[in-house]
């Protein structure tokens, strides 16, 4: 039987911990037999899980012999005990599959195992992962990344996607589909975690010379503004404006404007029943096709799919 060891560190996120436990313990093979043995492994006899204290039945020795090791996220950034890092490295060296959920990628990356590989994590943790581990190629716009032996997933419900993917790898689509039905989850979801991100504009230091210009661009984002229009309003040449924009926002005026339009479109898709073509015009796109293409590129899914997921019901 395939053994899954779920690592429980102090400040472990209960949702991330319980997801693999529930999914793998309930997975059945076609004949009805259990597909997995699940071990919860802690560093100490009592693990601080925030709202409760967990008493794992296994210590780090439970990782020995496990076919798959799951590293859930932790609520607080703390130094990972060297014994944990060593146990993960040993597991990898003997060929065990290791998968992280949410901020568990920070723990896995601390072993050095992710160096040179593409990885993901919860979008809010992605900057920290990239800053602390520059040798890791961080992709914040996907639900999970499968590098073969090493896998990483985004946060919260993306852990379910990862677990179902692992089941499909181990036992095929039919077993994975049964597990998905038990979890009330589709076996495949369209898009990536980008669909759940509120795309904020790049921060600008308070008092920046661009602050008034950014407010004007936000207020006039529905107009057909060109780079020359924006530069003229700012009293700069287009070249100077581009340079100062990159210095202070990390992007270009046109890209900033497009992102502002997409943010406005997200709000309208959530809060109104306006047709997509109308929203495209209201936020400043010259054609509905251009709007749909840009929206999917930024958010990860189509406007129609976004609305189906996030439309706020009107109460009467």
SULGI-V773151 format. One record per backbone hydrogen bond with DSSP energy under -0.5 kcal/mol. CO is the residue of the C=O (numbers start at 1). NH is the residue of the N-H. If there is no record, write none. Layout:
co=CO nh=NH
co=CO nh=NH
This chain:
co=2 nh=37
co=3 nh=5
co=3 nh=67
co=3 nh=68
co=4 nh=6
co=4 nh=39
co=5 nh=7
co=5 nh=70
co=6 nh=41
co=7 nh=9
co=7 nh=72
co=8 nh=43
co=9 nh=12
co=11 nh=75
co=12 nh=14
co=13 nh=17
co=14 nh=18
co=15 nh=19
co=16 nh=20
co=17 nh=21
co=18 nh=22
co=19 nh=23
co=20 nh=24
co=21 nh=25
co=22 nh=26
co=23 nh=27
co=24 nh=27
co=27 nh=35
co=29 nh=32
co=33 nh=29
co=35 nh=2
co=37 nh=4
co=39 nh=6
co=39 nh=41
co=40 nh=58
co=41 nh=8
co=47 nh=49
co=47 nh=54
co=48 nh=11
co=48 nh=12
co=49 nh=51
co=52 nh=49
co=54 nh=47
co=54 nh=56
co=58 nh=42
co=59 nh=62
co=60 nh=63
co=61 nh=64
co=63 nh=66
co=67 nh=97
co=68 nh=5
co=69 nh=99
co=70 nh=7
co=70 nh=72
co=71 nh=101
co=73 nh=13
co=76 nh=78
co=81 nh=84
co=81 nh=85
co=82 nh=86
co=83 nh=87
co=84 nh=88
co=85 nh=89
co=86 nh=90
co=87 nh=91
co=88 nh=92
co=89 nh=93
co=90 nh=94
co=91 nh=96
co=92 nh=95
co=97 nh=69
co=98 nh=151
co=99 nh=71
co=100 nh=153
co=101 nh=104
co=102 nh=105
co=103 nh=106
co=103 nh=107
co=104 nh=108
co=105 nh=109
co=106 nh=110
co=107 nh=111
co=108 nh=111
co=108 nh=113
co=109 nh=112
co=112 nh=115
co=114 nh=117
co=117 nh=137
co=119 nh=139
co=122 nh=125
co=122 nh=126
co=125 nh=129
co=126 nh=130
co=127 nh=131
co=128 nh=132
co=129 nh=133
co=133 nh=136
co=135 nh=116
co=136 nh=138
co=137 nh=119
co=138 nh=140
co=139 nh=142
co=141 nh=194
co=143 nh=154
co=145 nh=147
co=145 nh=152
co=147 nh=149
co=149 nh=98
co=150 nh=147
co=151 nh=100
co=152 nh=145
co=154 nh=102
co=155 nh=158
co=156 nh=159
co=157 nh=160
co=157 nh=161
co=158 nh=162
co=159 nh=163
co=160 nh=164
co=161 nh=165
co=162 nh=166
co=163 nh=167
co=164 nh=168
co=165 nh=169
co=166 nh=170
co=167 nh=171
co=168 nh=172
co=172 nh=176
co=173 nh=177
co=174 nh=178
co=175 nh=179
co=176 nh=180
co=177 nh=181
co=178 nh=182
co=179 nh=183
co=180 nh=185
co=181 nh=184
co=192 nh=195
co=193 nh=196
co=194 nh=197
co=197 nh=199
co=198 nh=200
co=205 nh=208
co=208 nh=211
co=210 nh=214
co=211 nh=215
co=212 nh=216
co=213 nh=217
co=214 nh=218
co=215 nh=219
co=216 nh=220
co=218 nh=221
co=220 nh=223
co=223 nh=225
co=226 nh=230
co=227 nh=231
co=228 nh=232
co=229 nh=233
co=230 nh=234
co=231 nh=235
co=231 nh=236
co=232 nh=235
co=237 nh=241
co=238 nh=242
co=239 nh=243
co=240 nh=244
co=241 nh=245
co=242 nh=246
co=243 nh=247
co=244 nh=248
co=245 nh=249
co=245 nh=250
co=245 nh=251
co=246 nh=250
co=252 nh=256
co=253 nh=257
co=254 nh=258
co=255 nh=259
co=256 nh=260
co=257 nh=261
co=258 nh=262
co=259 nh=263
co=260 nh=264
co=261 nh=265
co=262 nh=266
co=263 nh=267
co=264 nh=268
co=265 nh=269
co=266 nh=270
co=267 nh=271
co=268 nh=272
co=270 nh=312
co=275 nh=279
co=276 nh=280
co=277 nh=281
co=278 nh=282
co=279 nh=283
co=280 nh=285
co=281 nh=284
co=287 nh=291
co=288 nh=292
co=289 nh=293
co=290 nh=294
co=291 nh=295
co=292 nh=296
co=293 nh=297
co=294 nh=298
co=295 nh=299
co=295 nh=300
co=296 nh=300
co=302 nh=306
co=303 nh=307
co=304 nh=308
co=305 nh=309
co=306 nh=310
co=307 nh=311
co=311 nh=313
co=313 nh=315
